Amino acid sequence: MRIVFLSHDGNCTGGAQKCLVSLLKGLTMAHDDIEIHLILPKQGGDMERLCSPYVKSCYKANLKWWVAPGESSRKGQVTFMLKAYVRAIRISLLLLRIKPDKCITNTIAIPDLALAAKLLHIPHFWFIHEIPELSWRMKFIFGYGHTYSIIDRLSDRILMPSAFTRDFYSSNGISAGKIHVIVQAVEIDTQKAVPTKRDPRYTILLIGTFDAGKSQIDLILAADMLKQKGLDFRCLLIGTDSADGTRQECEKFVSENGLSDRIEFYGYTENVSYFYSIADVLVICSKMETFGRTAAEARMFRLPVISTDMGAVREQIQDGKDGLLYKYGDVHMLAEKISMLSDPETRRKMSDNIPHDIAERYSVSRFTDDFIKTIL
């Protein structure tokens, strides 16, 4: 079987890209009868390097997102669609050479492969990891409802990473019968970079790209409250900056309010295992998560998670048993939850309640098996 995948980003910093790398790896390891081809955007990044061991060929294409800031005019919509069909025809020529049995678009952001597959009557599957309507500062060029209708028509099946994501889209125009929830793999080495000496302070970890949707500022505001109350702690904020300048805003607040001794900023790292191994809890302040990769990673390290009650993270955490949930945007409530888990015995009890089959739940082999069953 030949499969063509499309990724919307050449960098492997997002959950969708990490999911794709794990899937390609699993398919290669378990199915030597599958031939994989990958389409990436022309913009550079590390996806080609990370995926190259698992693919027969990798193509760079001129891809265009159909989400953009602000409203789009009727003229803009027509122009985009005309250019989209030109891109689809170019991809169709590639598909005619490859002769794939299936095409997989690994993002909601780009319709080009779906259009090409439709032109050639090749089964197309959409793996949707995002809900731009809830989490991005951008809108679909054709509006939400019309876009969901297009996705529905261009898909044989639609894969999603959580029941939350499924429920959202099935309530907004995508056929429920086409949607299949498939829990993605989460790969992380829990034995890597284990520190020989830990900082004695209560250590709070947050991992994620700095943008408004991740709401890192809420953790910083909570930290300010907790410092005033005399709690001894430190916060580690890991992630790259986005174009909206959220990281600079966070760093400015920390500097102006004397929090530099409590809050440390780090950029993107491939050695994320080290930070989990030195942390006591993970905090997720996001407005919405369609899966919650960092929650799954933290739980593999037996770390309790404090998360907003938004999105799919609720499907992982049993509130009050193996983690804590708080109301999104309620900084006082977040500070209370962080203070509660400053007690080592409380953390230990929650850690003991984390299911011991977490690694198996998110294994590459299970993910790959589920994926193959879904597309056959």
Stockholm file with secondary structure:
# STOCKHOLM 1.0

chainA/1-376         MRIVFLSHDGNCTGGAQKCLVSLLKGLTMAHDDIEIHLILPKQGGDMERLCSPYVKSCYKANLKWWVAPGESSRKGQVTFMLKAYVRAIRISLLLLRIKPDKCITNTIAIPDLALAAKLLHIPHFWFIHEIPELSWRMKFIFGYGHTYSIIDRLSDRILMPSAFTRDFYSSNGISAGKIHVIVQAVEIDTQKAVPTKRDPRYTILLIGTFDAGKSQIDLILAADMLKQKGLDFRCLLIGTDSADGTRQECEKFVSENGLSDRIEFYGYTENVSYFYSIADVLVICSKMETFGRTAAEARMFRLPVISTDMGAVREQIQDGKDGLLYKYGDVHMLAEKISMLSDPETRRKMSDNIPHDIAERYSVSRFTDDFIKTIL
#=GR chainA/1-376 SS CEEEEECSCSSSCSHHHHHHHHHHHHHHHHCTTCEEEEEEESSCCSHHHHHGGGCSEEEEECCCCSEESSCCCHHHHHHHHHHHHHHHHHHHHHHHHHCCSEEEECCSSCCHHHHHHHHHTCCEEEECCCCHHHHCSCEETTCHHHHHHHHHHTCSEEEESSHHHHHHHHTTTSCGGGEEECCCCCCCCTTTTCCSSCCSSEEEEEESCBSTTTCHHHHHHHHHHHHHTTCCEEEEEECCBCTTCHHHHHHHHHHHTTCTTTEEEECCCSCHHHHHHHCSEEEECCSCCSSCHHHHHHHHTTCCEEEESSGGGGGTCCBTTTEEEECTTCHHHHHHHHHHTTSHHHHHHHHHHSCTTHHHHTCHHHHHHHHHHHHC
#=GC SS_cons         CEEEEECSCSSSCSHHHHHHHHHHHHHHHHCTTCEEEEEEESSCCSHHHHHGGGCSEEEEECCCCSEESSCCCHHHHHHHHHHHHHHHHHHHHHHHHHCCSEEEECCSSCCHHHHHHHHHTCCEEEECCCCHHHHCSCEETTCHHHHHHHHHHTCSEEEESSHHHHHHHHTTTSCGGGEEECCCCCCCCTTTTCCSSCCSSEEEEEESCBSTTTCHHHHHHHHHHHHHTTCCEEEEEECCBCTTCHHHHHHHHHHHTTCTTTEEEECCCSCHHHHHHHCSEEEECCSCCSSCHHHHHHHHTTCCEEEESSGGGGGTCCBTTTEEEECTTCHHHHHHHHHHTTSHHHHHHHHHHSCTTHHHHTCHHHHHHHHHHHHC
//
